[in-house]
Amino acid sequence: MKIVLKNGVLQELMEQYDLSVYGLAEKLEVAPTTIYRIMNGSRGLGNDMIAKLLNTFALSEADFDKLFILQTELPKGNSKEVI
């Protein structure tokens, strides 16, 4: 399983909290490039980052599904997604 960020929801939350990528990076104590990489999917989400994102936007663990998707990864060699 892979945890994927819902970019549209993140962008809505950033607007609600009046945060730019730089402002969010500052709150999360990471470099802005880290936020960009998370948003474009080139960087995975660890437990610490998930917790920081939930806390920053006052979301509980029960709200996990609002901001993240659990995605099943296919074994190597399989290029077609199973629906």
C-alpha positions in Angstrom: 0.0 0.0 0.0 1.1 3.5 -0.8 -0.3 6.7 0.8 -1.0 9.4 -1.8 -1.9 13.0 -1.1 -5.2 14.4 -2.5 -3.6 17.5 -4.1 -6.9 19.3 -4.8 -7.9 19.0 -1.1 -4.5 20.1 0.0 -4.7 23.2 -2.2 -8.2 24.0 -0.9 -6.9 23.7 2.7 -3.9 25.9 1.9 -6.3 28.6 0.6 -8.6 28.3 3.6 -5.6 28.7 5.9 -4.1 31.4 3.6 -0.9 29.4 3.2 1.4 29.4 0.2 3.8 26.5 -0.5 6.4 28.5 1.4 4.1 29.1 4.3 3.2 25.5 4.5 6.8 24.4 4.3 7.6 26.8 7.2 4.8 25.4 9.4 5.9 21.8 8.6 9.6 22.7 9.2 10.6 21.4 5.7 12.0 23.0 2.6 9.5 24.2 0.0 11.0 21.7 -2.5 9.8 19.0 -0.2 6.2 20.3 -0.5 6.5 20.5 -4.2 7.8 16.9 -4.4 5.0 15.6 -2.2 2.5 17.4 -4.4 3.8 16.1 -7.6 4.2 12.5 -6.3 8.0 12.3 -6.5 8.3 12.1 -2.7 6.4 9.7 -0.5 4.7 10.5 2.7 6.1 9.2 6.0 4.2 8.9 9.2 5.7 12.2 10.5 4.7 14.2 7.5 1.2 12.7 7.6 0.8 13.7 11.2 2.2 17.2 10.6 -0.2 17.7 7.7 -3.2 16.5 9.8 -2.2 18.7 12.7 -1.5 21.8 10.5 -5.0 21.7 9.1 -6.7 20.7 12.5 -7.7 17.3 11.1 -8.0 14.2 13.3 -6.9 10.7 12.4 -10.6 10.1 11.5 -10.3 12.7 8.8 -7.4 10.8 7.1 -9.5 9.9 4.1 -10.2 13.6 3.4 -6.6 14.3 2.6 -5.1 11.0 1.7 -5.7 7.9 -0.5 -4.5 4.4 0.2 -3.3 3.1 -3.2 -2.5 -0.5 -3.9 0.8 -0.9 -5.7 1.1 -3.5 -8.5 3.9 -6.0 -8.5 6.8 -5.0 -10.7 6.2 -6.0 -14.3 2.5 -5.2 -14.2 1.7 -2.1 -16.0 -2.1 -2.3 -15.9 -4.1 -1.0 -13.0 -6.6 -3.3 -11.4 -10.0 -1.8 -10.8 
